[in-house]
C-alpha cells in the first residue's frame, strides 16, 4: 500500500513555514525532517511522530497512538498515530508540533 498522500500534504502544509524543512522517502512513506532530523512522517495511513524518550510515555497514552513498529522491533521515542488521532486539523498540528519540538532539540545533521 502506498502512503496516504493526502495526509502527507496536510503535514506538509503545517510544516512548510520551517526554512530547514526537507522531505525524504523513508519506511515506505515520507519523512519530514528539520535540520536533517526527522520530526514526523507518514507510513500507510498513519502519522509517525518522533517525540523523544522524555515524552514517549505521555504520547503513547494519547488516543489512537501506538508503538512505531514496522519491523517487529518497536522504536523508543517514536509513536504511530492512527488516522482517527490526526483527523482534525488541530490534532494533526499538535502531533506535528511534538515532532518539531523534539527535532529542534537535536544537533543539525550535515
N, C-alpha and C positions, 0 to 999 in steps of 0.2 A: 504494500500500500504506500502510495506517495504521501508526503506530509501535507497537512492542511494549509493550502496556500492562502486561504482567507485569514486564518489565524496568524500566519506569518506576516501578512500585510497589516493586520491590526497591531501587532507588536512593532513592526517597522514604523508605523505612523506615530506610535508613542515615543519611540527612541530616536527618531530622526533628527531631533534637535541637538543631540550629542555630537560634537565635532569629531570625536575619535571613534565613532561607530563604524564597525566593519561587519561583514557577513561572510560566513563560510559554510559550505556543505559539511555536515558532521552528523554522525549517528543515523544516517539515512534521512536526515532532515536538514534543518538550517540552524546555525548558531549565530547569535548576536553578541559581538564582542566589543568591549571598550578598552582601549589602550592594549589590545591583544589578549585580554582576559575575558572568557565567556561570562556573560551576565545571565542570559536566558536563551532559549531556543524552542524549536517546535519539532516534535517527533510524532509521527502519525497525526492524531488529532489532540495531542496533549502538549501542554506547555512544560518545558524543562526550566527550572529556576535554580541558579547556584546561590544558595543562601549562606553558606559557611557553617562551620561546626557550631558556632555560638547561637545561631537561630534555627538550627535544624529541627530540634525537638518541637519548638513552637510552630514552625511551618508544617511539620508532619501532623500536628493536631488540628490543622485547618480542614474544613470540609473539602472533600474531593482531592486532597493531597495524599500522595503515596510515595514510596521509595522510587528513586531513579534507578531502575534495574532493567536494562535491555540486554544484558549479557549473562544473567544468572548470578551476578555479584553486585549488590546494591552499592551505590557510591555515597559515602558520607558527605554531608554538607550540600547535597543536591536533592531536590524533590521534583516529582512529576505531578502536574495539576490536571485533572480530568477536565473535559470540555465544559462541564457544568460549573466548575470552580472559577472559570475565567470567561463566562458567557457575557457578563455585563462589562461595559467599558471601565467602570470603576474597579471591579475586581481584577481585570486584566492589568490595568495601570498599577494597582497596588502590588501585584505579584512582580511585574516587570521592574518596578522601583526597588523591590527587595533585591533582585539580581543586580541592578545597577549599583545600589548601595554597597553590596559586597564586592563587586568587581572593582570599584574605585578605591577599595582599601588595599588592593594588591599592587605591587610594583609593576610599572609598564613592561610589556614584553617587546623585545626588539626583533 
